Amino acid sequence: MKEIDFLKEQITKYQLATNSRNRAYVYKRYYVMYRLNKCKLTLSEIGRLMNRHHATVIHGIRMHRRWSRMQDKVYLHEIEPLVQSALNNDYEDKYKVSAIENFNYINVSIQMPWEYDKVHQFKEYMTAKELAEII
């Protein structure tokens, strides 16, 4: 199963295409929008999947980035079930883990001078297993 198919299942499972403005739905919806955008879907395609306008998708992706950058505890807590189910799922395009989503300490360890040689080993996207091997 590919990541896109997995994310489509999550939309159905968590009823993310509904009109609910409940924080739990909104946060999960924004996270899935971000992941679908990383899968190279257009904003219009993501909007159709989630019953939203493409401008709403743009807003959702921006909000995900902002909250991830700020390490918003409420946001990270709400999306945790999605992140964990993706990590536990065994689909072809192994779920890519970003440093912000799961490994908060990576930014600090990379910036240390004695860890400089490890910087060259990092790729733009890595699986959790690859990341753990380097660190």
C-alpha positions in Angstrom: 0.0 0.0 0.0 1.3 3.4 -0.9 1.3 6.5 1.4 -1.4 8.2 -0.6 -3.7 5.2 -0.1 -2.9 5.1 3.6 -3.7 8.8 4.0 -7.0 8.3 2.1 -7.9 5.5 4.6 -7.1 7.9 7.4 -9.5 10.5 5.9 -12.3 7.9 6.0 -11.3 6.5 9.4 -11.2 9.8 11.2 -14.0 11.4 9.1 -11.8 14.3 8.1 -14.0 15.2 5.0 -16.8 16.3 7.3 -17.7 20.0 8.0 -16.8 19.7 11.7 -14.8 22.6 13.2 -13.9 20.5 16.2 -10.2 21.1 17.0 -9.4 17.3 16.9 -10.8 17.1 13.3 -9.2 20.3 12.2 -5.7 19.4 13.4 -5.8 16.0 11.9 -7.2 17.4 8.7 -4.3 19.9 8.4 -1.7 17.2 9.1 -3.2 15.0 6.4 -3.3 17.9 4.0 0.4 18.5 4.6 1.3 14.8 4.1 -0.7 14.7 0.9 1.1 17.8 -0.4 4.4 16.0 0.3 3.1 13.1 -1.9 3.0 15.6 -4.8 -0.8 15.9 -5.0 -2.0 19.3 -6.2 -3.9 21.6 -3.9 -7.1 21.0 -5.9 -6.8 17.2 -5.7 -6.2 17.5 -1.9 -9.2 19.8 -1.6 -11.4 17.3 -3.5 -10.3 14.4 -1.3 -11.2 16.4 1.9 -14.3 18.3 0.6 -12.5 21.6 0.8 -11.4 24.5 -1.4 -7.7 24.7 -2.5 -7.3 27.9 -0.5 -8.3 26.0 2.7 -5.6 23.5 1.8 -3.0 26.2 1.6 -4.1 27.6 4.9 -4.0 24.1 6.5 -0.5 23.4 5.2 0.8 26.8 6.5 -0.8 26.1 9.9 0.8 22.7 10.2 4.2 24.1 9.5 3.7 26.9 12.0 2.5 24.6 14.8 5.2 22.1 14.1 7.9 24.7 14.1 6.5 26.1 17.4 6.2 22.6 18.8 2.6 23.3 19.8 1.9 20.6 22.4 -1.9 20.5 21.7 -1.4 20.2 18.0 1.3 17.5 18.4 -0.9 15.6 20.8 -3.9 15.7 18.4 -2.0 14.4 15.4 -0.1 11.7 17.4 -2.5 8.9 16.5 -2.0 9.6 12.8 1.8 9.8 13.1 1.9 6.5 15.1 -0.4 4.6 12.8 1.8 5.7 9.9 4.9 4.6 11.6 3.4 1.2 12.5 2.0 0.7 9.0 4.0 -1.2 6.5 3.4 0.4 3.2 5.7 0.6 0.2 6.7 4.2 0.4 7.8 4.0 4.0 6.5 6.9 6.0 9.0 9.7 6.0 9.7 11.2 9.4 10.6 14.8 9.7 12.8 16.0 12.5 10.1 18.3 13.7 7.5 15.7 14.0 9.3 13.0 16.0 12.9 13.8 16.9 13.0 17.2 18.7 16.6 16.8 19.8 18.0 16.4 16.3 18.3 20.1 15.5 20.4 20.6 18.6 22.7 17.6 18.0 23.3 18.6 14.4 24.4 22.1 15.3 27.1 20.9 17.7 30.6 21.1 16.2 31.6 17.6 17.1 28.5 16.2 15.3 29.4 18.1 12.1 30.5 14.9 10.3 27.0 13.4 10.7 25.3 16.3 8.9 26.4 14.9 5.5 24.7 11.6 6.2 21.2 13.1 6.5 18.8 13.1 3.5 15.9 15.4 3.0 13.5 12.6 4.0 14.4 9.6 6.1 12.7 6.7 7.7 12.7 6.5 11.5 15.0 3.5 11.3 17.6 5.3 9.1 17.5 8.3 11.3 18.0 6.2 14.4 21.1 4.5 12.9 22.8 7.8 12.2 22.1 9.2 15.6 
